[in-house]
Amino acid sequence: MRPPTRSDVRVAAATAAIVGTILCMINGSYRAGNVSGIGLNYLVPLLVSLVSRLVGA
C-alpha cells in the first residue's frame, strides 16, 4: 500500500463530508448533540474512502 497523496486525502474528505452528513440526517445524531456519534459518522467514511483509494491504486 502506498502512502496517501494530497489528492487522495482531498477526495476522501469530500466523500466523508457528503456521506457523513447523510448519515447524521438518517441517524438523527445531530439533534442529540452526540459528539462521538457525529464524529464517527464522518470518520468511518473518511477511513473507508482513503483505504479503498490506497489499496485499489
Secondary structure by P-SEA (a helix, b strand, c coil): cccccaaaaaaaaaaaaaaaaaaaaaaccccccaaaaaaaacaaaaaaaaaaaaaac
